[in-house]
């Protein structure tokens, strides 16, 4: 059978392929073999082809002298999936009962284990509580399960003696109750038509005998201001004896009107490459767009796909990365005209 040779050059990569020339028409045996190819096998072939295409695209556009940056996310932007506490003065049975009840109500998984006593410190019976939830992006807290607020709920339910410290703990549970994603209990819930609803999450709480320190993350809509958000939250915390850091501030929200020619160009490019209707949407992400007066976040994830964003096994689909590269190239060419 006749052989053909094909050479592809992409930057520093040179691929030479020698293959059998196809017959004008496949015979019955060839067609039968093709029909037996499984969906999994076809997917594997498509994935292999997509990886090869991506490799060649990158080689054609980047060299060893180009700068590339690997980006990740600050821990503060990730609602926690683990939290821990040590409790003294209660029996393990009482603590486990409270944790089981809280687990049934919240879905947070709890484990309770004894802490080895320090004889020299004359300590009583102590128990180590671990809470495990599900992490997600701070702009979509409803997609996760916050271990910190789950543990606060459990701890505030324990039959502990009345004290200033326990009252503060209960105050935290009231201001930031588990699964209150929108700041309702904190008194800052709000939304607008353009940017949507405010989100509020408790990302970190460190409460020891020396004091309390915590961090919250709020993605505020355009209608939010220092007066109706930050000042209200500060007063709410003050009422429970908790002081907000005087340096706390709001990052102004960022909005670029949809009718700007720049945005319309991006939408047109998206529709040409992706073959589907493009539209604008508001998100609570602190993206690079905040640093650009007319900047918008563009690509490269598709709605409806769970990429495990900011969680274990986060991934991208290679074929979508290739399409995104085509999209970005077209957008750059159109903008530069």
C-alpha positions in Angstrom: 0.0 0.0 0.0 1.2 3.5 -0.8 2.8 5.5 2.0 2.7 9.2 2.6 5.0 11.5 4.6 3.8 14.7 6.4 6.1 17.2 8.2 4.8 19.7 10.7 7.0 22.5 12.1 5.9 24.4 15.2 8.7 26.5 16.7 11.4 24.1 17.9 9.2 21.0 17.4 9.4 19.2 14.1 7.0 16.2 13.7 7.3 13.8 10.8 4.4 11.4 10.2 4.5 8.5 7.8 1.1 7.0 7.2 -0.7 4.7 4.9 -2.6 6.5 2.1 -6.4 5.9 2.5 -8.2 3.9 -0.1 -10.8 5.7 -2.2 -13.5 3.7 -0.4 -13.3 1.6 2.8 -14.2 -2.0 2.4 -16.7 -3.9 4.5 -14.0 -5.2 6.9 -12.6 -1.7 7.4 -16.0 -0.2 8.1 -16.8 -3.0 10.5 -13.5 -2.4 12.5 -14.3 1.3 12.7 -17.9 0.6 14.0 -16.5 -1.5 16.8 -14.4 1.4 18.2 -15.8 2.1 21.7 -16.7 5.5 22.9 -13.9 5.3 25.5 -11.4 4.5 22.7 -12.6 7.4 20.6 -12.4 9.7 23.6 -8.8 8.6 24.2 -7.9 9.3 20.6 -9.5 12.7 20.7 -7.7 13.5 24.0 -4.4 12.4 22.5 -5.0 14.6 19.4 -5.9 17.6 21.5 -2.8 17.2 23.6 -0.7 17.1 20.5 -2.4 20.1 19.1 -1.9 22.1 22.3 1.8 21.1 22.4 2.3 22.4 18.8 0.3 25.6 19.5 2.5 26.4 22.5 5.7 25.6 20.7 4.7 27.8 17.8 3.9 30.8 20.0 6.4 30.6 22.9 10.2 30.2 23.2 12.5 29.6 26.0 13.0 33.3 26.4 9.3 34.0 27.0 8.0 34.7 30.4 5.3 32.5 31.8 3.5 32.9 35.2 1.8 30.2 37.2 -1.0 31.7 39.2 -2.7 30.4 42.3 -5.0 31.7 45.0 -4.4 33.1 48.4 -5.6 31.0 51.3 -7.8 33.9 52.3 -9.9 33.4 49.1 -10.7 29.8 49.9 -13.5 29.0 52.4 -11.9 26.5 54.7 -12.6 22.8 54.6 -11.0 22.0 57.9 -11.3 23.4 61.4 -10.1 22.3 64.9 -10.8 23.0 68.5 -9.8 21.7 71.9 -12.4 21.5 74.7 -11.8 21.0 78.4 -14.2 20.2 81.2 -16.8 18.1 79.4 -17.1 14.4 78.8 -16.4 12.9 75.4 -19.9 11.5 75.3 -21.5 15.0 75.6 -19.1 16.5 73.0 -19.8 13.6 70.6 -23.5 14.0 71.0 -23.4 17.7 70.1 -21.1 17.0 67.2 -23.3 14.3 65.8 -26.3 16.6 66.0 -24.4 19.4 64.3 -23.2 17.0 61.6 -26.8 15.9 60.9 -27.8 19.6 60.6 -24.9 20.9 58.6 -23.3 18.0 56.7 -19.9 18.9 58.3 -18.0 15.8 59.4 -16.7 15.7 63.0 -14.3 13.5 64.8 -13.7 13.7 68.6 -10.5 12.3 70.1 -9.0 12.6 73.6 -5.9 14.8 74.2 -3.2 13.3 76.2 -3.1 15.1 79.6 -0.2 17.3 80.6 0.3 16.2 84.3 2.6 19.1 85.1 -0.1 21.6 84.0 -2.8 20.0 86.2 -5.2 19.8 83.3 -8.6 18.2 83.3 -10.1 16.0 80.6 -9.5 17.6 77.2 -10.9 16.7 73.8 -9.7 17.4 70.3 -12.5 18.2 67.8 -11.9 18.1 64.0 -14.4 19.5 61.5 -14.2 18.7 57.8 -16.2 20.5 55.2 -15.9 21.2 51.5 -13.8 24.1 50.1 -15.0 26.4 47.2 -14.4 29.8 45.9 -15.3 32.7 48.2 -17.6 34.1 45.5 -19.8 31.0 45.5 -19.9 29.9 49.2 -23.1 27.9 48.7 -21.1 25.4 46.6 -19.0 24.4 49.6 -19.5 23.7 53.2 -17.6 25.9 55.6 -15.9 23.9 58.4 -15.2 27.0 60.5 -18.8 28.1 60.8 -19.8 24.5 61.3 -17.3 24.1 64.2 -18.5 27.5 65.7 -22.1 26.2 65.7 -21.1 23.0 67.4 -18.9 24.8 70.0 -21.6 27.3 70.8 -24.0 24.4 71.4 -21.8 22.9 74.2 -23.0 23.2 77.8 -20.1 25.4 78.9 -20.2 27.8 81.8 -21.2 31.4 81.2 -18.2 33.6 80.7 -17.1 36.6 78.5 -15.3 34.2 76.2 -18.3 31.9 75.8 -20.6 34.9 75.2 -18.2 36.1 72.4 -18.3 32.6 70.9 -22.1 32.8 70.8 -21.9 36.2 69.3 -19.9 34.9 66.5 -22.4 32.1 65.9 -25.2 34.7 65.8 -23.5 37.1 63.4 -22.0 34.4 61.1 -24.4 31.4 61.3 -23.6 28.4 59.3 -24.9 28.6 55.7 -25.7 32.3 55.9 -24.0 33.1 52.7 -25.5 36.6 52.2 -24.8 38.4 55.4 -28.4 38.4 56.6 -27.6 37.9 60.3 -24.8 40.4 60.0 -27.3 43.0 58.7 -25.5 43.7 55.4 -27.5 41.6 52.9 -28.1 43.5 49.7 -28.1 43.1 45.9 -28.5 45.1 42.7 -29.6 44.2 39.2 -26.2 44.6 37.6 -23.8 42.8 39.9 -26.2 40.5 41.9 -26.1 39.6 45.5 -23.6 40.2 48.3 -21.8 37.2 49.7 -20.1 36.9 53.1 -18.0 34.1 54.4 -16.0 33.4 57.6 -12.6 32.2 56.3 -10.5 32.0 59.5 -11.1 32.2 63.3 -8.3 31.8 65.8 -9.8 31.9 69.3 -7.4 31.2 72.3 -7.1 32.3 75.9 -5.1 35.3 74.7 -7.8 36.6 72.4 -9.8 36.3 69.2 -8.6 36.9 65.6 -10.6 36.2 62.5 -10.9 37.0 58.8 -14.0 37.3 56.7 -14.4 37.5 52.9 -17.3 39.5 51.3 -17.9 40.0 47.6 -20.0 43.1 47.5 -22.2 44.4 44.7 -22.1 47.8 43.1 -24.7 49.2 45.6 -22.5 48.3 48.6 -20.6 51.2 50.3 -18.7 51.8 53.5 -21.8 53.2 55.1 -24.2 50.3 54.3 -21.7 47.5 54.6 -18.5 48.1 56.5 -19.9 50.4 59.1 -22.9 48.2 59.7 -20.8 45.1 60.2 -18.4 47.0 62.5 -21.3 48.1 64.7 -22.7 44.6 64.7 -19.4 43.2 65.9 -19.0 45.9 68.5 -22.3 44.9 70.0 -20.9 41.5 70.7 -17.6 42.9 72.2 -15.6 42.1 69.0 -13.5 44.9 67.5 -12.9 45.1 63.8 -9.4 46.0 62.7 -9.3 49.7 62.1 -7.3 49.1 58.9 -10.2 47.0 57.4 -11.4 48.5 54.2 -13.4 47.7 51.1 -12.0 47.3 47.6 -14.2 49.3 45.3 -16.4 47.1 43.0 -15.4 47.1 39.3 -17.9 47.3 36.4 -17.5 47.8 32.7 -20.8 48.5 30.7 -21.8 45.7 28.3 -22.4 48.2 25.5 -18.8 49.2 25.2 -17.3 48.4 21.8 -14.4 46.5 23.6 -16.9 44.2 25.3 -18.9 43.7 22.2 -15.8 42.7 20.3 -15.0 40.0 22.9 -18.6 38.7 22.7 -18.4 38.5 18.9 -15.1 36.6 19.1 -16.5 34.2 21.6 -19.5 33.4 19.4 -17.3 32.9 16.4 -15.0 30.4 18.1 -17.3 28.7 20.5 -20.3 28.6 18.2 -22.8 29.7 20.9 -24.3 32.9 22.1 -22.1 35.0 24.3 -23.3 37.2 27.1 -21.9 39.2 30.0 -22.2 38.1 33.6 -21.1 39.5 37.0 -18.9 37.5 39.4 -17.6 38.0 42.8 -14.0 37.2 41.9 -11.1 39.5 42.7 -9.6 39.2 39.2 -6.9 41.1 37.3 -9.7 43.1 35.8 -9.8 45.2 39.0 -6.5 46.7 38.0 -7.6 47.9 34.6 -10.1 50.7 34.1 -11.8 48.9 31.2 -10.7 45.4 32.0 -13.0 42.3 32.0 -12.3 38.7 32.8 -12.4 36.7 29.6 -12.2 32.9 29.2 -11.3 30.1 29.7 -13.9 28.1 31.7 -17.3 27.1 30.4 -20.5 27.3 32.5 -22.0 23.9 33.4 -18.6 22.2 33.9 -17.4 21.4 37.4 -13.6 22.0 37.3 -13.2 21.4 41.1 -12.1 25.1 41.2 -9.8 25.8 44.2 -10.4 22.2 45.4 -8.7 18.8 45.2 -8.1 17.6 41.7 -8.7 20.9 40.0 -8.4 20.5 36.2 -9.0 22.0 32.8 -10.1 20.1 29.7 -7.4 20.1 27.0 -9.7 20.6 24.1 -11.3 23.6 25.9 -7.7 25.0 26.4 -7.0 24.7 22.7 -10.3 26.5 21.9 -9.5 29.2 24.4 -6.1 29.7 22.7 -7.9 30.2 19.4 -10.4 32.6 21.1 -7.6 34.7 22.7 -5.7 34.9 19.4 -8.8 36.1 17.5 -9.7 38.6 20.3 -6.2 40.1 20.2 -6.2 40.4 16.4 -9.7 42.1 16.5 -8.8 44.5 19.3 -5.5 45.5 17.6 -7.2 46.4 14.3 
